[in-house]
Amino acid sequence: MTSLAAGRNVTDHIDIKGHHSCGILLSHGQVGQGGGQKAKVLQMGFGTLTISEVDSHRHSVTTNGLTYSYLEYGSPGDPPVILLHGIWSTGAVWHDVAIALADTHHVRAVDFRGRSQTEWAHDGDYSTKAYVADVIGLYEAWGLEKATLIGHSMGGGVATALAAAHPERVDALVVIDAGPVMRAGSAVEFERQLASLSQDFPSMAAARAWQRLALPGISNDAVERRLDARLVERNGRVAWREDPRIRTSRDSTPRPSEDEMWTRFLSVKAPTLFVLGGNSRLVTDEAEKRLVTGMADARSVRIANAGHNVFEDNHDDTMTAIQGFLAR
C-alpha cells in the first residue's frame, strides 16, 4: 500500500459516515515526520482495514442538499476531468486512472448519491435525471464552466445524458462500456446478478472471496479499493455501505425507450470516445458502428483482454486510448 505524504494529518479530507447504517469505529492517527506513519484504521469486527492512499485524496462538498464525497488529483490550473462510476461502484475504482491523468489534468472522481461516503438521497431518487442534476451542481460548487466527462457503465449513461442536455458544459466525453441499448440478454443477466447479490457477508474474507469471483480480472489492489469504499460493519456482519433503495427504485423509475436512448446518444455534439471491452460485447458491433457514424464526432476502441470493467481489467491499454484521445 502506498504511504501517505509525510507530515499530513490523515483526518484532513476524510469524512466517513454511516448514513442510516451502524456506527463505524475509527482510530485516528497521524502521519509522522520523516515517513513514520501511525496508520488510521477502520475497525470492522473481523479485521482491520488501513485507510488507503485513496482517502488521502478525499474531499466533500454540498450539491442539491446532499453532502457529496469526491477524490481529487492533479493541479487546479490544468483542464478539468470528472470521473463517474457505475451503478455498484464508487469513485475509488478510478484511483489508478486518476493518477495516470493527473500529470496533465485536474481530476475529480465522485461517489454518486447513496454510495460510499456520499449522503443518501433524502427522497430516494436515484434516477439519471437526479444524477445529472447532482453533477451540474458539482460544476457550480467547483466553479467549472466546462469539463471532460469520463463515465463507466451507468456513469457513462449519466455523462451522455448531461452532454446531450448541457452541450455547453462538456469539452469531451469518454464512455466506457456503455451505450444506448444492451446486447440481447444482457439486461436479463444484469437483473439476475442483482437479485443474487448478497446483502452482507459474515467476514471480510467472505466479501473478498465474493468480489474476486465477481470480477476475476481485476488486481488485488483493485479488490481492496472497492471493498474499503463500499463496506461497513452492521449488526455483527460486513454490509454494503450504499442505500438499499438504489435497488428497489429501479422498478419504480421510468426508463427511456430504446428510441429515446438512441436520440440522446446521437444528439451529443462533444468529441466522444467509446472504450469498449473486447470480451464484453455489452455494446454490439452494430450499435458501435451506428454510434460512430451517427454522432457528430465519435470514435471507438475495443480493449483486448478486458470485460465490462475495462479499465480495471486492462489499465495500460485503456489509458493509452484515453490519453491519446484527450491529447488530440
C-alpha positions in Angstrom: 0.0 0.0 0.0 1.3 3.4 -0.9 2.1 5.5 2.1 0.6 8.9 2.7 2.7 12.0 2.3 4.9 12.6 5.4 3.6 15.2 7.8 0.0 15.3 6.7 -2.8 14.7 9.1 -4.9 12.0 7.5 -8.1 13.3 9.0 -7.9 16.4 6.8 -10.0 15.2 4.0 -11.6 12.0 5.3 -15.3 12.3 6.2 -16.6 8.8 6.9 -20.3 8.5 7.5 -22.6 5.6 8.4 -25.6 7.1 6.5 -28.5 5.2 8.0 -26.3 2.3 9.0 -24.4 1.3 12.1 -21.7 3.4 13.6 -18.1 2.9 12.5 -15.3 2.6 15.0 -12.5 4.9 13.8 -9.0 5.1 15.2 -7.4 8.4 14.5 -3.6 8.6 13.8 -1.3 11.0 12.1 1.4 10.6 9.6 4.7 11.3 11.3 7.5 13.4 10.0 10.3 11.6 8.2 7.9 9.0 6.8 6.9 7.4 10.1 3.2 6.6 9.9 0.6 5.7 12.5 -2.0 4.3 10.3 -5.6 5.4 10.5 -7.6 2.3 10.7 -11.2 1.2 10.2 -12.3 -1.4 12.8 -14.8 -3.8 11.3 -15.0 -6.5 13.9 -13.5 -9.1 11.6 -10.1 -7.4 11.0 -8.6 -4.0 10.4 -8.7 -2.0 7.2 -6.0 0.6 6.9 -7.3 3.8 5.4 -5.7 3.8 2.0 -3.9 6.2 -0.2 -7.2 6.7 -1.9 -8.7 8.5 1.1 -5.8 11.0 1.2 -7.4 12.5 -1.9 -10.9 12.7 -0.4 -12.9 15.9 0.0 -16.6 16.8 0.3 -18.9 19.4 -1.0 -22.7 20.1 -0.9 -24.8 19.9 -4.0 -28.6 19.7 -4.3 -28.8 19.5 -0.5 -26.6 16.4 -0.3 -23.1 16.1 1.0 -21.1 14.7 -1.9 -17.8 12.9 -1.4 -15.2 13.0 -4.1 -11.5 12.3 -4.7 -9.2 15.0 -6.2 -6.0 14.6 -8.1 -3.7 16.9 -10.1 -3.3 20.7 -10.3 -6.2 23.1 -10.3 -4.8 25.0 -13.2 -5.0 22.0 -15.5 -8.0 21.1 -17.7 -10.8 19.6 -15.5 -11.9 15.9 -15.8 -14.8 14.4 -13.9 -14.9 10.6 -13.4 -18.3 8.9 -13.0 -18.6 5.4 -11.7 -21.0 2.5 -12.5 -24.1 1.5 -10.5 -22.5 -0.8 -8.0 -19.3 1.1 -7.6 -17.7 4.2 -6.1 -15.2 6.9 -7.0 -12.4 4.8 -5.5 -12.3 2.4 -8.5 -10.9 5.3 -10.6 -7.7 5.8 -8.5 -5.2 4.3 -11.0 -7.0 6.2 -13.9 -6.9 9.4 -11.9 -3.2 9.1 -11.0 -2.4 8.5 -14.7 -4.4 11.6 -15.8 -3.2 13.9 -13.0 0.0 14.8 -14.8 -2.0 16.8 -17.4 -5.5 17.2 -15.9 -7.3 18.3 -12.7 -9.2 15.2 -11.9 -12.2 14.6 -9.6 -13.8 11.2 -9.1 -17.2 11.4 -7.4 -19.2 9.0 -5.2 -22.7 9.2 -6.6 -25.6 9.9 -4.2 -26.3 6.9 -1.9 -22.8 5.3 -2.3 -19.7 5.1 -0.1 -19.2 8.4 1.7 -21.8 10.5 -0.2 -25.1 11.2 1.6 -28.2 9.1 0.7 -30.9 10.7 -1.3 -33.5 12.1 1.1 -36.3 11.3 -1.3 -34.9 8.0 -2.6 -34.4 9.4 -6.1 -31.7 7.5 -8.0 -32.8 8.4 -11.5 -30.5 9.5 -14.3 -32.1 13.0 -14.0 -31.1 13.2 -10.4 -27.5 12.2 -11.1 -27.2 14.7 -13.9 -28.6 17.5 -11.6 -26.0 16.5 -9.0 -23.1 16.7 -11.4 -24.3 20.1 -12.7 -24.4 21.1 -9.0 -20.8 19.9 -8.6 -19.8 22.0 -11.6 -21.3 25.1 -9.8 -19.7 24.2 -6.5 -16.3 23.7 -8.1 -16.6 26.9 -10.3 -16.4 24.9 -13.6 -17.8 26.2 -16.8 -16.8 23.1 -18.8 -15.2 19.8 -18.2 -14.3 16.5 -19.8 -16.6 13.7 -18.5 -15.4 10.1 -18.3 -18.1 7.6 -17.3 -18.2 3.8 -16.9 -21.4 1.8 -17.4 -24.2 3.8 -15.6 -21.7 6.6 -15.2 -21.3 6.6 -19.0 -25.1 6.9 -19.4 -25.2 9.8 -16.9 -22.3 11.5 -18.7 -24.0 11.1 -22.1 -27.3 12.5 -20.7 -25.5 15.5 -19.3 -23.7 16.1 -22.6 -26.9 15.8 -24.5 -28.8 18.2 -22.2 -26.0 20.6 -21.5 -23.7 20.6 -24.5 -22.1 23.9 -23.5 -20.7 22.2 -20.3 -18.8 19.3 -21.9 -15.4 19.7 -23.6 -15.1 16.0 -24.4 -16.8 12.7 -23.5 -15.4 9.2 -22.8 -18.0 6.5 -22.4 -16.6 3.2 -21.1 -18.6 0.0 -22.0 -22.0 1.7 -22.2 -24.4 2.6 -25.0 -28.0 3.3 -25.7 -29.0 -0.3 -25.7 -27.6 -3.5 -24.3 -26.8 -6.7 -26.2 -29.7 -9.1 -26.2 -29.8 -11.0 -22.9 -27.5 -8.5 -21.1 -30.4 -6.8 -19.2 -31.7 -10.2 -18.1 -28.3 -11.3 -16.9 -27.8 -8.0 -15.1 -31.1 -8.3 -13.2 -30.2 -12.0 -12.3 -26.9 -10.9 -10.9 -28.6 -8.1 -9.0 -31.1 -10.5 -7.4 -28.4 -12.9 -6.3 -26.1 -10.2 -4.8 -25.7 -10.8 -1.1 -26.9 -8.1 1.2 -24.0 -8.7 3.6 -21.2 -11.1 4.5 -20.1 -12.9 7.7 -16.5 -11.6 7.3 -14.1 -9.5 5.3 -12.6 -12.7 3.9 -16.0 -13.7 2.6 -16.5 -10.3 1.0 -13.1 -10.6 -0.7 -13.9 -14.0 -2.0 -17.2 -12.8 -3.5 -15.5 -9.8 -5.1 -12.7 -11.9 -6.7 -15.3 -14.3 -8.0 -17.5 -11.5 -9.4 -14.6 -9.7 -11.0 -11.8 -12.2 -11.6 -9.8 -9.9 -14.0 -9.1 -7.1 -11.5 -6.0 -6.9 -9.3 -5.9 -7.5 -5.5 -5.3 -3.7 -5.0 -8.5 -3.0 -7.0 -10.4 -5.5 -4.9 -9.3 -3.8 -1.7 -10.2 -0.3 -3.0 -13.7 -1.5 -3.9 -14.3 -3.1 -0.6 -12.7 -0.3 1.5 -15.1 2.2 -0.1 -18.2 0.1 0.0 -18.4 -1.9 3.3 -19.3 -1.1 6.9 -19.9 -3.3 9.9 -23.6 -3.7 10.6 -25.1 -6.0 13.3 -22.0 -8.1 13.5 -21.7 -8.6 9.8 -20.0 -6.8 6.9 -22.6 -5.0 4.8 -22.7 -2.7 1.8 -22.5 1.0 2.6 -24.9 2.0 -0.2 -28.6 2.9 0.1 -30.7 -0.2 -0.4 -33.3 2.0 -2.2 -30.9 2.1 -5.2 -32.0 -1.5 -5.9 -35.7 -1.1 -5.2 -36.0 2.2 -7.0 -35.1 0.6 -10.3 -38.6 -0.9 -10.5 -40.4 2.4 -10.0 -38.1 4.7 -12.0 -39.4 5.3 -15.6 -36.9 4.3 -18.2 -36.5 5.9 -21.6 -37.5 3.8 -24.6 -34.8 2.5 -27.0 -35.6 5.2 -29.5 -35.3 7.9 -26.8 -31.9 6.5 -25.8 -30.7 6.5 -29.3 -31.9 10.1 -29.8 -30.0 11.1 -26.6 -26.7 9.5 -27.7 -26.8 10.6 -31.3 -27.6 14.2 -30.2 -24.2 14.6 -28.4 -22.0 17.2 -30.1 -18.9 16.9 -27.9 -16.0 14.8 -29.2 -16.6 11.3 -27.9 -14.6 8.2 -27.4 -16.3 4.9 -26.7 -13.9 2.5 -24.9 -15.4 -1.0 -25.1 -14.3 -4.3 -23.5 -13.0 -6.7 -26.1 -14.6 -9.5 -24.1 -17.7 -7.7 -23.0 -19.9 -7.3 -26.1 -22.4 -5.3 -23.9 -22.4 -2.9 -26.8 -22.8 -4.8 -30.1 -20.7 -4.3 -33.2 -23.8 -2.9 -34.9 -24.5 -0.4 -32.1 -20.9 0.6 -32.1 -20.9 1.3 -35.8 -24.1 3.3 -35.6 -22.7 5.4 -32.8 -19.5 6.2 -34.6 -21.2 7.0 -37.9 -24.3 8.8 -36.4 -22.8 11.1 -33.8 -21.2 14.4 -34.7 -17.7 13.5 -33.6 -17.3 10.0 -32.3 -14.8 7.2 -32.4 -14.4 3.8 -30.6 -11.8 1.3 -29.5 -12.1 -2.2 -28.2 -9.7 -3.1 -25.5 -8.3 -6.6 -25.7 -8.3 -8.8 -22.6 -10.9 -6.7 -20.9 -14.5 -7.3 -19.9 -17.1 -4.8 -18.7 -14.7 -3.4 -16.1 -12.4 -2.3 -18.9 -10.0 0.0 -17.1 -9.6 -2.5 -14.2 -9.1 -5.5 -16.4 -6.5 -3.8 -18.8 -5.4 -0.5 -17.3 -2.4 0.2 -19.6 -4.3 -0.2 -23.0 -7.3 1.7 -21.6 -5.1 4.6 -20.6 -3.3 4.6 -23.9 -6.6 5.0 -25.6 -8.0 7.7 -23.3 -4.8 9.8 -23.1 -4.4 9.7 -26.9 -7.9 10.9 -27.3 -7.6 13.7 -24.7 -4.3 14.9 -26.3 -5.9 15.1 -29.8 
